[in-house]
Amino acid sequence: MTPETLEGHLRGSVTINTCLPCQVFWFDTLESLQLSPAAVLRLFTLIGGQVVKGRPDLHLRTGCPRCATPLQLTHDFQRNTKFQYWRCDKERGRLIAFYDFLREKDFIRPLSPQQLAELRESIQSVTCANCGAPVNLNNKSCCEHCGTPISVLDFRQGERLIAELRQAAARSSALAPGPDDETDEDDLKR
């Protein structure tokens, strides 16, 4: 894995680990929550720059990179979107696929029953965005190989999310003290 230092909240930095061939991030405990809006945008850009050809099965991982404890597959919700990751039982961190990171950050969402019905009228099969396996839409609404539900990249939602992240990043930059801003003891006493 390759370390990637990103901007964190409150002028701190967060160093996460990425594996581009595996299409995964490793977040030590709570690092995902510490990412600034600019850091989330940076990770979206990193993901977008990858050629998607499917990724290896992650359930074959040997264990936590910090303590070698076997990782546990964990299912979670963010807003109305399900996502999954592999977590260390000793709470040292989690491994999350790019696809599930996008779901966690609400960039990709599942199809509604109506949208799925409309899709079935015009398409019989799609490729799973998570693992690359074919999904027969006539009788399934999720991938038989990895269990990922058929999802859609909602461009309007994506544009809104990116705009919100850019605005939040700009606000953070504007509020951060610059190199010329010094606080002396008298300022602290007031």
C-alpha positions in Angstrom: 0.0 0.0 0.0 1.1 3.6 -0.7 0.7 6.3 2.0 -1.2 9.3 1.0 -1.1 12.4 3.2 -4.3 14.5 3.0 -5.7 17.6 4.6 -7.7 16.8 7.8 -10.1 18.9 9.8 -8.7 21.6 12.0 -5.4 22.2 10.1 -4.3 18.6 10.8 -3.2 16.1 8.2 -4.4 12.5 7.8 -2.2 9.8 6.2 -4.2 7.0 4.7 -3.0 4.1 2.6 -4.1 3.3 -0.9 -3.7 0.3 -3.2 -4.5 1.3 -6.7 -4.3 -2.2 -8.3 -6.7 -3.5 -5.6 -8.8 -0.3 -5.7 -8.9 0.1 -1.9 -8.2 2.5 0.9 -7.0 1.6 4.4 -8.1 4.0 7.0 -6.7 3.7 10.5 -9.2 4.3 13.3 -11.5 7.2 12.5 -9.3 8.6 9.7 -12.2 8.6 7.2 -14.2 10.9 9.5 -11.2 13.2 9.9 -10.9 13.9 6.1 -11.5 17.5 5.2 -13.8 18.3 2.2 -10.7 19.0 0.1 -9.3 15.6 1.0 -12.6 13.8 0.0 -12.4 15.7 -3.4 -8.8 14.5 -3.8 -9.8 10.9 -3.2 -12.7 11.3 -5.7 -10.1 12.5 -8.3 -7.8 9.6 -7.5 -10.6 7.1 -8.0 -11.8 8.8 -11.2 -8.3 8.5 -12.6 -8.3 4.7 -12.4 -9.3 2.4 -15.3 -12.0 0.2 -14.0 -11.5 -3.5 -15.0 -13.0 -5.0 -11.9 -10.9 -5.6 -8.8 -9.6 -8.7 -7.0 -11.8 -10.3 -4.3 -11.1 -8.6 -1.1 -12.4 -11.4 1.2 -9.1 -13.2 0.4 -7.1 -10.6 2.4 -4.9 -12.2 5.1 -5.5 -9.6 7.9 -5.1 -6.2 9.3 -1.9 -4.5 8.1 -1.4 -3.2 11.6 -1.8 -6.3 13.7 -2.5 -9.2 11.3 -5.9 -9.9 12.9 -8.3 -11.3 10.3 -10.5 -8.6 8.9 -14.3 -8.9 9.3 -16.7 -8.0 6.6 -19.0 -5.3 7.9 -22.2 -3.8 6.4 -23.1 -0.3 7.1 -25.5 2.5 6.1 -24.8 6.2 5.2 -28.0 8.1 4.6 -30.1 5.5 2.6 -27.1 3.8 1.0 -25.7 0.5 2.0 -21.9 0.0 1.8 -19.4 -2.5 3.2 -15.8 -2.6 4.4 -13.5 -5.0 6.1 -12.6 -4.0 9.7 -10.0 -5.0 12.2 -11.6 -6.6 15.3 -9.1 -4.8 17.4 -10.4 -1.5 16.0 -7.1 -0.6 14.3 -8.8 0.4 11.1 -10.7 -0.6 8.0 -10.2 -1.5 4.4 -12.8 -0.1 1.9 -13.0 -0.5 -1.8 -13.2 2.6 -3.9 -16.7 1.8 -5.0 -17.9 1.5 -1.4 -16.1 4.7 -0.4 -18.1 6.4 -3.2 -21.3 4.9 -1.8 -20.3 5.9 1.8 -19.8 9.5 0.7 -23.2 9.4 -1.2 -21.6 9.8 -4.6 -23.2 6.6 -5.9 -26.7 5.5 -4.8 -28.9 2.4 -5.3 -31.6 2.5 -8.0 -35.2 2.9 -6.8 -37.6 0.1 -7.8 -39.1 2.3 -10.5 -35.7 3.1 -12.0 -34.8 -0.6 -11.9 -38.0 -1.5 -13.8 -37.3 1.2 -16.4 -33.7 -0.1 -16.8 -35.0 -3.7 -17.3 -37.2 -2.5 -20.2 -34.2 -1.5 -22.2 -31.3 -3.5 -20.9 -31.0 -7.2 -20.1 -27.5 -7.3 -18.6 -25.1 -4.8 -16.9 -21.6 -5.1 -15.5 -21.2 -4.9 -11.8 -19.5 -1.6 -10.9 -17.9 -3.3 -7.9 -16.3 -6.5 -9.2 -16.9 -6.4 -13.0 -19.1 -9.6 -13.1 -22.1 -9.6 -15.5 -25.5 -9.1 -13.8 -28.7 -10.4 -15.5 -31.3 -7.8 -14.9 -34.2 -10.1 -15.8 -34.1 -11.9 -12.5 -31.6 -10.0 -10.3 -31.2 -6.6 -8.9 -27.7 -7.3 -7.4 -24.5 -9.0 -8.5 -24.6 -12.8 -7.9 -20.8 -12.8 -7.4 -20.3 -10.0 -4.8 -23.8 -9.1 -3.7 -23.5 -5.4 -4.7 -26.9 -3.9 -5.6 -27.3 -2.3 -9.0 -26.5 1.4 -8.5 -26.4 4.6 -10.5 -24.1 7.5 -10.6 -26.5 10.4 -10.3 -24.7 13.2 -12.1 -26.9 15.9 -10.6 -26.3 14.5 -7.1 -22.6 14.1 -7.9 -22.4 17.7 -9.1 -24.2 18.9 -5.9 -21.9 16.9 -3.7 -18.8 18.2 -5.4 -20.1 21.8 -5.2 -20.8 21.4 -1.5 -17.3 19.9 -0.9 -15.7 22.7 -2.8 -17.6 25.3 -0.9 -16.7 23.7 2.4 -13.0 23.4 1.4 -13.0 27.1 0.4 -14.6 28.0 3.8 -12.0 26.0 5.6 -9.1 27.6 3.7 -10.6 31.1 4.4 -10.8 30.4 8.1 -7.4 28.8 8.5 -4.7 31.2 9.8 -2.1 32.1 7.3 1.7 31.9 7.8 1.7 35.7 8.7 -1.0 35.3 11.3 0.7 35.1 14.7 -1.0 34.9 18.0 0.8 36.5 20.9 0.2 36.0 24.6 -2.0 39.2 24.8 -4.3 37.8 22.2 -4.7 34.6 24.1 -5.6 36.4 27.4 -8.5 38.4 25.8 
